[in-house]
């Protein structure tokens, strides 16, 4: 396993050296290998050898964080039309361009004036966020279909939908001006649903850290954005009576902060305006 028949050395010896360095020099207490599922057997052999050598002992576990493949719309490995491997930079550029087209169309429909620099920065947030969100939204061990058109949409379980919910919350807070410091007064069912959704972030983060399943945080972000949208549609905020208005503004502020935190943990930026 460590030395080939011709006397040479392969990946196994360098992988073992890396484990030894991480444990003895870096004093690692947890080592995560985010590597494709086809390397499962190889890493299992490496971990077994490290244990046999007495290196990989508690409290320093090594874990293979396996992930599936990215497939094209035809269900096969993602390739270009010429059959070449698709470069990430090309996918990012295309996602940004598509997001910019969608944002420009929405701005035109709403007759909202937006300068090119702002539009491009918004497109970058949405385009890059769309790829990250889609990549992390499925159970990591499963394959998934790469569909840019769906990814950059502002509807459904997408980064754009969550980013739009955040931007809507920030818009409400800007219009409100000074925010109240009073506590919450939860009365309506949609207020209650949103409050419970906000409180769920800590539990989800602990689950992700334990199980190494980031799609749980993606699902949480979408559920929180959906809960805010339902609350926004059902419960007037700025036009409510002063005590109710104050409570709902505070709930909106907490929602925006929590959603930004959740998406930030996924590496997704949130725009103040969309």
C-alpha positions in Angstrom: 0.0 0.0 0.0 2.8 2.4 0.9 5.5 1.4 -1.5 4.9 0.2 -5.1 6.6 -2.9 -6.5 9.1 -0.7 -8.4 10.2 1.0 -5.2 8.3 4.2 -5.8 5.8 5.9 -3.6 2.2 6.9 -4.3 -0.5 9.1 -2.7 -0.8 6.9 0.3 2.6 7.9 1.7 2.0 11.6 1.3 -1.4 11.3 2.8 0.0 9.6 5.8 2.7 12.2 6.1 0.1 14.9 6.0 -1.8 13.2 8.9 1.4 12.9 10.9 2.1 16.6 10.3 -1.4 17.8 11.2 -1.4 15.8 14.4 2.2 16.4 15.7 2.9 19.8 14.3 -0.5 21.5 14.0 -2.0 19.6 17.0 -5.2 19.0 15.2 -8.2 17.7 17.2 -10.4 17.0 14.2 -9.4 16.4 10.6 -12.0 16.7 7.8 -11.3 15.4 4.3 -13.7 17.1 1.9 -13.1 14.7 -1.0 -15.3 13.1 -3.6 -17.1 9.8 -2.8 -14.9 7.7 -5.2 -12.0 8.2 -2.8 -13.9 6.5 0.1 -11.8 3.2 0.0 -8.5 5.0 -0.3 -9.1 7.2 2.7 -10.4 4.3 4.7 -7.1 2.5 4.1 -5.2 5.7 5.1 -7.1 6.2 8.3 -6.6 2.5 9.2 -2.9 2.7 8.6 -2.6 5.8 10.7 -4.4 4.1 13.6 -2.1 1.1 13.3 0.9 3.4 13.5 -0.5 4.9 16.7 -1.0 8.4 15.2 -4.7 8.6 14.9 -5.9 8.2 18.4 -8.7 10.1 20.3 -9.4 12.9 20.5 -8.2 13.4 17.0 -10.6 11.7 14.6 -10.2 11.9 10.8 -13.4 12.0 8.9 -14.1 11.6 5.1 -16.6 14.3 4.2 -17.7 12.7 0.9 -19.7 14.5 -1.7 -21.4 13.5 -4.9 -21.0 14.6 -8.5 -22.3 17.6 -10.4 -24.4 16.5 -13.4 -25.5 18.3 -16.5 -29.2 18.5 -17.5 -28.8 15.2 -19.3 -28.0 13.4 -16.1 -24.3 12.8 -17.0 -21.2 14.3 -15.6 -21.2 18.1 -16.3 -19.3 18.8 -19.5 -19.1 21.6 -22.1 -20.8 21.2 -25.5 -17.4 20.2 -26.8 -17.1 17.4 -24.2 -14.5 19.3 -22.1 -14.6 19.8 -18.4 -16.5 22.9 -17.4 -14.3 25.5 -15.6 -15.7 27.0 -12.4 -14.7 30.6 -13.5 -16.9 30.2 -16.7 -19.9 29.0 -14.6 -19.5 32.0 -12.3 -19.3 34.4 -15.1 -22.4 33.0 -16.7 -24.3 33.0 -13.4 -23.4 36.6 -12.9 -24.5 37.5 -16.4 -27.8 35.7 -16.0 -28.4 37.3 -12.6 -27.8 40.7 -14.1 -30.3 40.0 -16.9 -32.9 39.0 -14.4 -32.2 42.0 -12.1 -32.3 44.4 -15.1 -35.6 43.0 -16.2 -37.1 43.3 -12.7 -35.9 46.9 -12.5 -37.4 47.7 -15.8 -40.8 46.2 -14.8 -40.8 48.2 -11.5 -39.5 51.3 -13.3 -36.9 51.6 -10.7 -33.7 53.5 -11.6 -30.5 51.6 -10.8 -27.0 52.5 -12.0 -24.8 50.0 -13.8 -22.2 49.6 -11.0 -24.9 48.8 -8.4 -26.6 46.4 -10.8 -23.4 44.6 -11.5 -22.6 44.3 -7.8 -26.1 42.9 -7.1 -25.7 40.5 -10.0 -22.3 39.3 -8.5 -23.9 38.6 -5.1 -26.9 36.8 -6.7 -24.9 34.9 -9.3 -22.1 33.7 -7.0 -24.6 33.1 -4.2 -26.8 31.0 -6.5 -24.0 28.6 -7.3 -22.9 28.2 -3.6 -26.5 27.8 -2.5 -27.3 25.1 -5.1 -24.1 23.3 -4.4 -24.9 23.1 -0.7 -28.6 22.6 -0.9 -28.6 18.9 -1.6 -27.4 16.1 0.7 -23.7 16.3 0.0 -23.3 12.6 -0.7 -25.9 12.8 -3.5 -25.4 13.9 -7.1 -27.3 17.0 -8.3 -28.3 18.6 -11.6 -26.5 21.9 -12.4 -29.2 24.2 -13.8 -28.1 27.8 -13.9 -31.5 29.1 -15.0 -33.2 27.7 -11.9 -30.3 28.8 -9.7 -30.5 32.5 -10.5 -34.2 32.6 -10.1 -35.7 34.8 -7.3 -38.5 32.3 -6.8 -38.5 29.0 -4.9 -35.7 27.5 -2.9 -32.9 29.6 -4.2 -30.3 32.1 -2.9 -32.1 34.9 -4.8 -35.3 34.2 -2.9 -33.5 34.4 0.5 -31.5 37.5 -0.5 -34.7 39.2 -1.6 -36.3 38.4 1.7 -33.4 40.0 3.5 -33.5 43.1 1.2 -37.2 43.5 1.8 -36.6 43.4 5.6 -33.9 46.0 5.3 -36.2 48.2 3.2 -38.8 48.1 5.9 -36.3 49.0 8.5 -35.0 51.9 6.4 -38.5 53.3 6.0 -39.1 53.0 9.7 -36.1 55.2 10.7 -35.3 54.9 14.3 -35.9 51.4 15.7 -37.7 50.8 19.0 -35.9 49.2 22.0 -39.1 47.6 23.5 -39.5 43.8 23.7 -41.6 41.6 21.4 -45.3 41.1 21.8 -46.2 38.0 19.7 -49.9 37.7 19.0 -50.6 36.7 15.4 -49.9 33.1 14.2 -47.5 34.4 11.5 -45.6 36.4 14.1 -45.2 33.2 16.2 -44.1 31.1 13.3 -41.4 33.7 12.4 -40.2 34.1 15.9 -39.7 30.3 16.3 -37.9 30.3 12.9 -35.5 33.0 14.2 -34.8 31.0 17.4 -33.9 27.9 15.4 -30.5 29.0 14.0 -28.4 27.8 17.0 -29.8 24.3 16.9 -29.3 24.0 13.1 -25.7 25.2 13.3 -24.9 22.6 16.0 -26.5 19.9 13.8 -24.4 21.0 10.8 -21.2 20.9 12.9 -22.0 17.5 14.2 -23.3 15.8 11.1 -21.3 17.9 8.5 -24.4 18.4 6.5 -24.5 22.0 5.3 -27.8 21.4 3.4 -29.5 21.7 6.8 -28.4 25.3 7.0 -29.6 25.9 3.5 -33.0 24.5 4.3 -33.2 26.6 7.4 -32.3 29.8 5.5 -35.2 29.1 3.0 -37.6 28.3 5.8 -36.7 31.5 7.6 -37.1 33.6 4.4 -40.4 31.9 3.7 -41.6 32.6 7.2 -40.7 36.3 6.9 -42.5 36.5 3.5 -45.6 35.0 5.1 -45.4 37.4 8.0 -44.8 40.4 5.7 -47.9 39.5 3.7 -50.2 38.8 6.7 -49.1 41.4 9.2 -48.9 45.1 8.5 -45.7 46.5 9.9 -45.3 50.3 9.3 -49.0 51.0 9.3 -49.8 49.1 12.5 -50.7 50.8 15.8 -47.6 52.1 17.6 -47.1 49.2 20.1 -47.7 46.5 17.4 -45.5 48.4 15.0 -42.7 48.5 17.4 -42.9 44.8 18.1 -43.0 43.9 14.4 -40.1 46.2 13.6 -38.0 44.5 16.2 -39.0 41.1 14.9 -38.1 42.2 11.3 -34.7 43.4 12.6 -34.0 40.1 14.3 -35.0 38.2 11.2 -32.7 40.3 8.9 -29.8 39.8 11.3 -30.4 36.0 11.6 -30.9 35.5 7.9 -27.7 37.4 7.1 -25.8 35.3 9.7 -27.2 32.0 8.2 -26.4 32.9 4.6 -23.0 34.3 5.7 -22.1 31.0 7.2 -22.8 29.5 3.8 -20.5 32.1 2.2 -23.4 34.0 0.6 -23.5 37.8 0.7 -26.8 39.7 1.2 -27.6 43.0 -0.6 -29.4 45.8 1.3 -31.4 46.6 -1.9 -32.8 44.4 -4.7 
